[in-house]
Amino acid sequence: MKPEELKPGYERVFTVTDYYDGPRKGIVNYRGAPHFYDSIFDEAKDEYSELFQLTPLDAETFQLAMEDWNIWRRWKFAFHAGETDASTHPALPNDANRHAELKRILDRALVTDPQKAFTKVGRFEVIGESSVSSVDLRPLQVTWTQP
């Protein structure tokens, strides 16, 4: 995805690591810098809200997360092409060890930090016409507004 494909006022969505009726967790840009996003569940309505906690990410964590995202994307494309089955999820055999290393690091790093996090309303949209049928592989953009 090229930045010029984004609508004015929108930012890049790098990853969607949790999806339920829309993106719930992953990595996005906020004001041009990578942030971990985490959807806020509305207990009163018993559904996810449009509110997201955003936590800034350092460059190293972002780089490791993108490496792991690419491992998962390779698996997902191979799965949809019939080149692997669900037993290898979430990484192809040649990526499995590296994914396990990254997972140990990222499980601790990709969390909402109450000391740094702030809340925004997020509206996610697919960019252009995507030939990819899997919703978690489509290129997305997001716009952030005040709650």
C-alpha positions, 0 to 999 in steps of 0.5 A, a space after each residue: 500500500 502506497 501512502 498516496 492511496 490513502 484518502 485525505 485525513 486517513 492513516 495507514 493500518 499496518 496490521 490487524 491481529 484481532 478482528 471481530 466485526 472490524 479491526 480490534 487490535 494491531 498496529 496503525 499510524 497516528 499522526 504519522 507514527 506507529 501505535 498499537 491499537 486496542 478496541 474498547 469493549 462497551 460492557 453496557 451495550 455488550 459490544 465493541 465500541 468505536 473507541 480505541 486505546 492507542 499506545 506509541 511504539 518504539 522503532 524496534 518493536 514496530 520492526 519486529 511486529 512487521 516481521 511477524 506480520 509478514 510471516 503470518 501473511 505468507 502463511 495466510 496466502 499459502 493457506 488460501 492457495 492450498 499450499 498448507 493446511 491449518 495444522 501449520 497455523 500461524 506460520 509456515 514450517 520454515 518460519 515457525 521458529 522465528 515466529 515463536 521467538 517474535 511471539 515471546 517478545 511481542 506478547 509483552 510489547 504489544 499491549 496497551 500501556 496505561 501510562 502512555 495510551 490515549 483514546 480516539 474514535 477510529 473509523 477503518 475503511 478498505 483502500 480501493 478495490 481489493 481482490 483479496 477475499 480474506 478481510 484480514 488481508 485487505 489493505 486498510 486505512 483509518 481516520 482518528 477523531 476525538 471521542 
